[in-house]
Amino acid sequence: GAGVSQSPRYKVTKRGQDVALRCDPISGHVSLYWYRQALGQGPEFLTYFNYEAQQDKSGLPNDRFSAERPEGSISTLTIQRTEQRDSAMYRCASSLNQREAFFGQGTRLTVV
Amino acid sequence: GIQVEQSPPDLILQEGANSTLRCNFSDSVNNLQWFHQNPWGQLINLFYIPSGTKQNGRLSATTVATERYSLLYISSSQTTDSGVYFCAVGSSGGSYIPTFGRGTSLIVHP
């Protein structure tokens, strides 16, 4: 596609439910990143992939968070047993060659 | 990991004024980007500038990598420039994982 596409744009879920956030990167981009952004803060790194391989998951806060990119294109970030503290903007970015990164519009997650 | 500090944290301008935003980083970098987060929350790429100077219309940026800082200049500011400006860097010698500062919040009044 022309840009990084994330869905849904907004997600409201009840505490304890699982959620799956989707990212469709720019076609052909090798690297895909997931970030979380709290209100008034800069985006914080969660994890990233080169092709289908998860290269670094050091930013995932706990084992309720996981991500996959099975065919080296679309990626899914899954949060199990959501908690109120998980409420944030979740951002996805992609990069062709480990240089300029381009971000999607984000998914605003609210856990009630 | 690398630390990124942006200043000032907040900036209020009258339309038409000029401003300079600063990004300091704690280690050598081989990637640096400036972004504008607009009021709708979208992160828009402004510059990819690990070194040197670039200009795009009323915006320009300079990175002095040896002194570990980058500057973003906004001239003749407009209300549409309002939002948060982020600097993101990647350390030299490793994979590019953008590390963000806390941003500069800019409000431009008409």
Interface residues (C-beta under 8 A of the other chain):
Chain A: S31 Y33 Q41 G42 P43 E44 F45 Y48 N50 Q55 D56 M89 R91 A93 S95 Q98 R99 E100 A101 F102 F103 Q105 G106 R108
Chain B: V4 N31 Q33 F35 G41 Q42 L43 N45 Y48 F86 A88 S95 Y96 I97 P98 T99 F100 G101 R102 G103
